[in-house]
Amino acid sequence: MVGERAASASLAAARPRWWQSLALFGPAFVASIAYVDPGNVAANLTSGAQYGYLLVWVLVLANGMAVLIQYQSAKLGIVTGRTLPEHVGSRARPWSRRAYWLQAELVAAATDIAEVIGGAIALNLLFGLPLVLGGLVVGLVSMGLLLVQSARRQRSFEFVIMAFLAVIAVGFLAGVFVSQVDWLAAADGLVPRFEGTPTVLLAASMLGATVMPHAIYLHSALARDRHHAAFAAHAEKTDFTRPATDAAGPTRSHGASPDRLRALLRATRADVVVALVLAGAVNIAMLLLAASSLRGVDGTDTIPGAYAAIQSALGPVIATIFAIGLLASGLASTSVGAYAGSVIMKGLLRIRVPLLARRIVTLIPALAVLAAGIDPTWALVLSQVLLSVGIPFALIPLIRLTGDRALMGEYADRMPVRILAWTVVALIVALNGVLIVLAIGGAG
């Protein structure tokens, strides 16, 4: 076994550097599924259909934030060998740790509701299945996907999710190529502005659907688990087989040399940029499609209405491709969401719940929403607003940890990155504050 690993490591070392970096891609593509889930579809289509290109700037800004945030999460997991929930759990007192877990689980539940509903809508559009039955089918298929994910088969899980991401990209980009996008108006949409309370609500929904808390928690685990085997194989050929602690840095119990760790972080940065640029392009394409083809059309404030409008404006082929993309989005994102919930629970409560058992429990609220007859598209948009409110709880600890030199050593964030990261936090908190004030004012 050791000889096989050594032979594989020697073969990998003989390959070009770009190929070795490409082989490390994967974790960010799994995390990026959270950025193209059905909640994104609802928020982006609603924004484009109702306000045209007005909120393009929100997606561009949110995607830029996402690149920074997801890299920070991956870096934390790789450098320290621990996930974000594990770090928070080890530093918090029991009562605060449980409270923090509760809000994180509420966010994960909101995510799961959105993903199951989206998949159920897609099955209804494609095959006419009732929403509740469609939600149950989505849950069952996601269980099959979760069977692929395990400590020994994470790479296989990544390939499956990347295949789903390719389907999602085709499904949501196809319509843009046949619609008449007003590119000058789209460019004007890059200027930040609002037009009343509803646009602020939509902006918060789009932000919550793009910068998703559960993806922040999850990426640290994905990167750590994915590269643990690589560290172990590398350790067999180096002097780093024993845990070592730098004078001002983290414990390197994974056996990676400083050069190896820096190379891995560079590859991780590229992984994040490529995956999230693709996810960002898909999100912007959804808004452009709605703004160019659905503006002013009755009923486009719902996904079924948008599907009917796409079918009428662009033909049944594009509409079917769109629905297939929505189905792939629901199936992939609900599996990733269940995985994230397991990481959260393990890190904060130190309880390991089998993924399939967790999948069964978290499926119930989504099925209940579908059975209650609540408008599914509106439920999707509101779930994304809840996610937006939960972002600071994931983001603030992350930025504090990655800026801690005692924890991160030479890999701690430098001052320009810290300033940028805290600016992102301030913008998100400010938007959520405005949202809450407007909501209270509207209720009054």
N, C-alpha and C positions, 0 to 999 in steps of 0.2 A: 504493500500500500504506500509506504514511504517512497519507494523507488518510483512508483507510478506518479506520485505527486511531484517528485523531483524532475522526472522526465517531462511532465506537463509544464512545469515552471521553466525548464530550459527551452522548450519549444516556444512558449510565450515570449521569453526574453529575446528569441531570435527574430521575432516579428517586428515590423516597423513601429515606431513610437505611436503614430496616429492610430494604428490598429489596436495596440494595447490599450490606449485611452478609450477607443470605441467599445472595446470589450467590457469596460467598466460602466458603460451606460446602462440604465434600467431603473434604478430607484426613483429618479425624478419623473420618469414617464408614468410610473404607478401613481405618484403623488399628483401629477398633473391631471389625472382623471377627475379629481375633485374640482378642477377648474372648468370642466366641460360637462358637468352633470345636468340633469333635467332642470334644476333650479336656475342654472345659467340660461337655459333655453327660454324658460318662462320670463325671466327678468329682461333678457335682451330683446326678445320678440315684442314684449309689451312696450319697452322703451322705444324701439324703432317704429312700431305701428302707431303709437300715440304721439310721439314727439319727433319723429324723423331722426335726423343726424345730431340732435341737440346734445346727447350724452355720450357721444363717441369718446370724448376726453376722459370720461370716468373709466372706461375699459382700458384705455392706454395707460392711464395713471395707475390703475389697480394692477395691471399686468407687470408694470415696472416694479411696483412694490412687491409683487409675488416673487419675482426673480431674486430680489435681495433676501426676502424672508425665508424662502425655501432653501437657499444656499446656506443661510445661517443655521437652520435646523439640521441640515445634513452635516455641516461642519461640526456642530456640537456632538452629534452621535459618533462621527468618525474619530475625532480627536480624543474625546473622553471615554468612549466605549459605553456610554449610558444614554438613555433616551431623555427627552425633555420631561415627560411625566415622572421618570425616576428621579431626576434632579430636583424637581419641585417637591415630590413626595419625601425625599430625604431631608429637605430643609424646613418643611412645614410641621407645625404641631398637629397632633391627631385631629382636633376639631376643625382646624383650618384646612388640613389635607382633605378631610371628608367633604367640607363645603366646596372646596375647589373641584373635587371629583364630581360633585353633584352638578355644578354649572357646566363642566366639560361634557358630562353625560347628556344633559339637556340639549347642548349644541349638537352632539352626535346623533341624538334622537331626531332633532329637526332635520339634520342631513339625511338620515335614513328615510324619513317620511317623504322628503322631496324626491329621492332617488327611486323609491318603489312606485310612487305615484306617476312619475315620468315614464317608467317602464310599462306600467299598466295602461297609460294613455296610448303609448305606441302600439301595444298589442291590440287595443281597441280599434285604433285607426287602421292597422294592417289586416286584422283578422276578425274584427267585430266582437272580440271577447268582452264580457262585462268587466267593469273596472276591478271589482273585488277578486274575480277569478284571475284577471290579468296580474294583479298584485301578488296573488299567491304563486302564480307561475314564475314571476320575477324572483320571488323569495326562494323558490325551489332551485331555479337555475343558479342563483348566486351561491347556494349551498354547494353545488357541484364545483363552482369556481374556487370556493374556499378549500375544497378538498385538495386542489392542486397546490395551494399554499401551505408550505410547511418548512421547517428548518432545512430540510434536505432538498426541497424543490422550489425554493424562492425564485431561482432563475427561470424555471418553467412558468411560474405565475407571472413573472415580469413579461415574458414573451406573449402570454395570452392577453394580458392587459394592453400591451403595445399593439397587438393585432386589433383589439377593440378600438384603441385610439385611432388607428388608421381608418377603420370603418366610420368612426365618428367624424373625422376630418373630411372624408369624402362626402358623407351625408349632409354636412352643414356648409361645406364650401361649394358644392355643386351648383346650388341656386344662384350664387353670386355671379358665376360666369355666364349665366343666361339672363340675368336681370339687368335693367338699365340703371346702374348706380350713378348718382350725381356726385362725381368725385370732388367738385369744387365745394358743394354743400357739405360733403363728408370732411373735407379739410377744415371748413369753417367750424365743424363740430369739435375740433381739437381745442377751441377756445373755451376755458372753463366758465360756465354760467348755469343758472337755473331759471326755470319759469314757473315759480309757485311751489306750494307745498307738495303736490303730487310728484314733481320731478325730484325733490329731495328724497322722498320715500323710495322712488325707483333707484336713485343713485345709491342709497344705502343698501337696497336689495342687490344691486349689481355688484357693489363692493363685497357684500357678504357672500355672494355666489362666486366671486373671483378669489379673494383672499380668505380661504376657508380655515377655521381654527383646527378642525380635525386633521387637515393636511399638514399643518404646522407641527402638531404632536407626532404625526405618523412618520414624517420624513426622517427624523432623527433615528427612529427604529429601522426603517428601510435601509438607510445608508450603513448603519452599524452592522446589522445582520448580514447584509449583502456582501460586505467586504471582510467579514471576520475570517472566512475561509481563505481569502487571499492573503491576509496577514499571517495566518497560521502556516500556509505553504511557504511564504517568503521567510518565515522565521526558521524553517528547517535549513536554510542556506546562509543564515546570518548569525551574528552574535547576540541577537536580540530575543533569544528564546526565553529569557528570564524577565520578570517584571522589572522595569526600571523607572525611576522618577527623576525628571529634570529638576534642577535647583529651583527654577521658577516656572515649572510646567506640570502638565498632567502625567498621570501614571500610564505608561505604555505597556499594559499587560497584554495587548494584542500582538506584540512582537514586531511592530513595524518600525523600520529605521526612519530617521528624519527625512531622508531623501525620498523614501518610498511614500511617506505620509504626505509630503508636499506634492508629489506627482499625483497621488490619489485625490487630493483636494483640487488640483487643477482640472483633472478629469471630471470631478464632481461638479465643478463650476460650469464646464461645458455641457454636461448632462442637464443641468438645471436650465441653462440658457436655451438650449435647443428644444427641450420638452415644453417649456413655458412660452416660448415664442410661438410654437405650434398651437398650443392651447389658446394663446391670446389671439392668434389669427382666426381661429375657429369662432371665438366669442365675437370679435369685431365683424366677421362675416355674417353671423346671425343678425346682428343689429342692422348692418347694411342691407341685407336681404329684406328685412321687415320694413325699413325706411323706404326702400326703392319700389317694393312690390305690394306692400300691405297697407301703406299709409292711407288713411281715410276709408278703408274698407270695413264694413260692419262686421262685428264678431271677432276681430283679430286680437282682442284682449284675452283670448283663451288659446291654448295650443290646438285644440280641435278646429277652432275657427281659423287660426293661422294656417293650419294644414289645408283646410278647404279653400282658403284664399290662394295659397301657393298652387294648389291643383288647378284652380281656375285661371290664374295668371300665367303660370309657367308650365302647366301640363301635368298629367298623372305620373310620369316617370320621375320628374324632379320631386314631386310630392312623396312618392314612395321611397325614394332615396333619403329624403328628409326624415321620414318616419323610421326607416331602418337605422339611421344615425341616432335618433332619439332612443330607440330600443337598445342599441349598443351602449349608449350613454347610461341608461338606467341599470343595465345588467352589470357593467363594469364598476360603476361608481358605488352601487350598493354593496358589492363585495369588498371594495377598498374601504368603504365606510365601516363595515363590520370589523375589518382588520384594525382600523384605527381605534375603534371602541375597545377592542381587546388590549391594545397597547396602553390606552389611557387607564383602564381598570388595573392592569398589572402594575403599572408604574406608581399609581396613587394609592390604591388599596392593597397592593401586593398580593392580589388574588388572581390566579390564572383560571379563566373560564374558557372551556373549549369553544372554538370559533363557531361551530355548528350550533351549539346550545345558545350562544349569544345571538346568532342569526335568527333563531326561532323566536326568542323573546323580543327582540327589537322589531320584528316583522309585525307584531300585534298592533302597535299604535298606527302604523301606516294603513293596515287593513281596516282599522276602526274609522279612520278619516274617510277612506273610500266608501265604507258601508254607510256612514252618516249622511252621505249625499252632499258634503261640502264641495263647493266649486274647486276642482283640483288645481286649476291654474292659479287661483288666488291663494290657495293653501301653499303652493310652491313659492310664490312671491313673499308671503309672510314668513315662511320658514327661512328664507334668505336674509330677511331683516333681523331675525333672531340670531342668525349666524354672525351678522355684522356686529351686533352688540357683544358677542362672545369673543371677537378677535383680540381685544386688548388683554384679556385674561391669558391668552396663549402667547401673545407677542411681547408683553412687558417682561415676563420672566426669561424669555428666550434672549432678548437683547441684553438684559443684565448678565446672563450667564456667559454669552459669547464675548462680552466685554471684560470679563473677570480674568485678569492675568494670572491670578493664583490658580485658577482652574484650567485655563486654556494655554498658559505659557506663551510661547512666541506666536501662537496662532490666535491670540486674543485680537479682537477688532481694534484697528487703529482709529485714531481720533476722527478722521473724515468719515469713516464708515459708521462710527458711533453717532456722529451728528446726524448723518443721513437717516440712520435707523430710528433715532428718537424723533426726528421730524415726521417720519412715516407714522409712528405711534401717535403723535400729536394730531396729525391730520385725521386719522381714523377716529380717535376719541372725540375730536371736535365735531365731525360729521354725525357721530352717534348722539352727541349731546344736542345738536340741532334737531335731529330726528325725534328725540324724546320730548323736547320742548314743543315742537310742532304737533306731536301726537297728543300731548296733554291739552294744548290749546284747542285742537280740533274736538277733543272729547268734551271740553268745557263749553 
